[in-house]
Structures are given as structure tokens and as C-alpha cells.
Amino acid sequence: MSTNTDLKDNMATPTHTPQLQAFRDVVESRRSVRRFTDTPIPNDVLADCLRLAMLAPNSSNLQPWEFYVIDDADNRKRAVKNCMNQNAAKTSARLIAVVARTDIWQSHAQQILREYPDKPVPKKVKDYYTKVVALDFLRGPVNVVSAAKWGATQVVRRLKGPIKSPYYTFEDTKNWATNNTSLAAENLMLALRAHGFDSCAMGGFDEPAMKRLLGLNSDQHIIMMIGAGERADNGVYDTQYRFDQDQFVHYV
Ligand SMILES: Cc1cc2nc3c(=O)[nH]c(=O)nc-3n(C[C@H](O)[C@H](O)[C@H](O)COP(=O)(O)O)c2cc1C
């Protein structure tokens, strides 16, 4: 286990540490791959990639994500069809639905208190997960609690200064869950690359059909499908390019 102090001691300033080079290699060699070879992804490799995915930063450590690895032959056939028969799905060694959950904040807050590594759980932590988190997410029937939260937030902002807006609507919570889950999805794709495999994120799929196939409820949102496998020689369709950094980065 490494502590914060170990990490700080290891934080070298040179521009070419081995870690930096390894990180660049992974990020710069990742491409969206649309054709994969027949080489399978071993289960232990996939498990490690998923473990790394779930080390993604996430708000309040509530971990609102799920990953459905569609291995069953019949399910896979239907899932590929739901991905509009894209090659990235059809030729993939593994096909994964990345799901954001809007219904788990409460049960995960309770689970954190049960599984918290330090015992006894510090009062600050208990208060945070029983009060702050609850206030942030509670909406009540027809958002009645949200209306009160909105009013209180306006008052506090005016009288006391900056305050983080809580989540008022289902869409706010969905945005929160999607945000967090996307970070895990990126970790997953980079982990696959680091293991010598590749991936393609897919937004081009029939979500209602895919949800039916996986038996998901209205609080489970497939934010993307990921096709993964070994890159085929003709797997990358185009030259990678991005717009100029100046267009997006603002030093204010
Ligand atoms: C959320 C998301 C959805 C995407 N959907 C698709 C898709 O349905 N089909 C596809 O071929 N590529 C899809 N892509 C891949 C993008 O087209 C690709 O990332 C982009 O063109 C940049 O290329 P690169 O990933 O090789 O750098 C998607 C990527 C993301 C992040």
C-alpha cells in the first residue's frame, strides 16, 4: 500500500520519468479500433482492466457505475445487432455495456459506512454520508424536497457566500452518475491499451433494446458500449487529429 507521503516522495520533476513515458505511450497509442483479431482477452486481463477502471476518481466515492460483460453467445448476438452491427462490436473479443446508476447513492453511502477502512468510522465521515450526501441527493416525491433545497440554497448563497448546488432533478442525478461513470470508462479503455489490447467506445446503439436485453431498470443508464480486443491490421480507420489546444484551454 502506498501512502500520500510515498507518492509525494516519488513525484519527480524531470520531464521524462519512466512513469511519464509509460503514460504517454498508453495515451498516445490508444485509438478507437473498429476491427479486432480473433485473439481473446483472457479473463484475468479483463478483470485487471475492470479493477483499474474502478480506481477512477468519483464523487464522494459513491461509485455509481456498473459494467456488463456480454459473453453469452445469444446475448452477444443480440447486443451486436443493438450496436447497429458496427464492426467494433461484431469483431470484438469482449463487448461491455458501461452503466451509470441514479439509484445507488443511498445504498452505497450506507455501504461506505459499513466497509470504511478505519474503525471506528470517524464522526465526520458518518455525518458526511448520513447528512451531507442525503441532502445533496434527496428530492422527495415530485421533487418537493428539491424545491425546499433550491430556496435554502438561494438564501445561503446570498447571506453566506458560495455554496455547492445540490442535485434538484433526476437529470441532475443522471448527469452526476454519467460524469463519474465516464471517468471509469476512460480508465478501462486505457487499461486495455496498457495490457496490449484496444477498444472502441460506442454511442451508436439502441439503448432501450440494449436495456431490455440486459434487464436494466429506469435508473440504470447505458452511457456507452465498449468493444474490446486485439487491434487488427486494418483496425484503425483514420489518422488521429485534434483541434488546436488554444481553442479549448483558457488561462484566466
Ligand atoms: C461517447 C463516445 C461514443 C462513440 N461512439 C462511437 C460509435 O458509435 N462508433 C464508432 O465507430 N466510434 C465511436 N466513438 C469513437 C470516436 O469516433 C473516436 O473516439 C473519435 O473519432 C476520436 O478518435 P480516436 O478515439 O481514435 O482518437 C465514440 C467515442 C465516444 C467517446
The ligand as an SDF file (V2000), in Angstrom:
LIG
                    3D

 31 33  0  0  0  0  0  0  0  0999 V2000
  -19.0150    8.5070  -26.0750 C   0  0  0  0  0  0  0  0  0  0  0  0
  -18.3950    8.0430  -27.3770 C   0  0  0  0  0  0  0  0  0  0  0  0
  -19.1820    7.4700  -28.3380 C   0  0  0  0  0  0  0  0  0  0  0  0
  -18.6240    6.9900  -29.5240 C   0  0  0  0  0  0  0  0  0  0  0  0
  -19.4090    6.3220  -30.4160 N   0  0  0  0  0  0  0  0  0  0  0  0
  -18.8340    5.7010  -31.4570 C   0  0  0  0  0  0  0  0  0  0  0  0
  -19.5930    4.8350  -32.2880 C   0  0  0  0  0  0  0  0  0  0  0  0
  -20.7680    4.5900  -32.0720 O   0  0  0  0  0  0  0  0  0  0  0  0
  -18.9700    4.2370  -33.3370 N   0  0  0  0  0  0  0  0  0  0  0  0
  -17.6410    4.4400  -33.6060 C   0  0  0  0  0  0  0  0  0  0  0  0
  -17.1400    3.8560  -34.5850 O   0  0  0  0  0  0  0  0  0  0  0  0
  -16.8960    5.2560  -32.8360 N   0  0  0  0  0  0  0  0  0  0  0  0
  -17.4400    5.8700  -31.7480 C   0  0  0  0  0  0  0  0  0  0  0  0
  -16.6820    6.6440  -30.9160 N   0  0  0  0  0  0  0  0  0  0  0  0
  -15.2540    6.8180  -31.1900 C   0  0  0  0  0  0  0  0  0  0  0  0
  -14.9640    8.2290  -31.7090 C   0  0  0  0  0  0  0  0  0  0  0  0
  -15.4340    8.3480  -33.0180 O   0  0  0  0  0  0  0  0  0  0  0  0
  -13.4500    8.4690  -31.6130 C   0  0  0  0  0  0  0  0  0  0  0  0
  -13.0890    8.4540  -30.2530 O   0  0  0  0  0  0  0  0  0  0  0  0
  -13.0380    9.8130  -32.2350 C   0  0  0  0  0  0  0  0  0  0  0  0
  -13.2790    9.8310  -33.6110 O   0  0  0  0  0  0  0  0  0  0  0  0
  -11.5490   10.0950  -31.9980 C   0  0  0  0  0  0  0  0  0  0  0  0
  -10.7410    9.0500  -32.4790 O   0  0  0  0  0  0  0  0  0  0  0  0
   -9.7240    8.2770  -31.5120 P   0  0  0  0  0  0  0  0  0  0  0  0
  -10.5260    7.6840  -30.3890 O   0  0  0  0  0  0  0  0  0  0  0  0
   -9.1070    7.1950  -32.3610 O   0  0  0  0  0  0  0  0  0  0  0  0
   -8.7480    9.2600  -31.0110 O   0  0  0  0  0  0  0  0  0  0  0  0
  -17.2310    7.1400  -29.7570 C   0  0  0  0  0  0  0  0  0  0  0  0
  -16.4390    7.7400  -28.7740 C   0  0  0  0  0  0  0  0  0  0  0  0
  -17.0000    8.1670  -27.5930 C   0  0  0  0  0  0  0  0  0  0  0  0
  -16.1030    8.7480  -26.5150 C   0  0  0  0  0  0  0  0  0  0  0  0
  1  2  1  0
  2  3  1  0
  2 30  2  0
  3  4  2  0
  4  5  1  0
  4 28  1  0
  5  6  2  0
  6  7  1  0
  6 13  1  0
  7  8  2  0
  7  9  1  0
  9 10  1  0
 10 11  2  0
 10 12  1  0
 12 13  2  0
 13 14  1  0
 14 15  1  0
 14 28  1  0
 15 16  1  0
 16 17  1  0
 16 18  1  0
 18 19  1  0
 18 20  1  0
 20 21  1  0
 20 22  1  0
 22 23  1  0
 23 24  1  0
 24 25  2  0
 24 26  1  0
 24 27  1  0
 28 29  2  0
 29 30  1  0
 30 31  1  0
M  END
$$$$
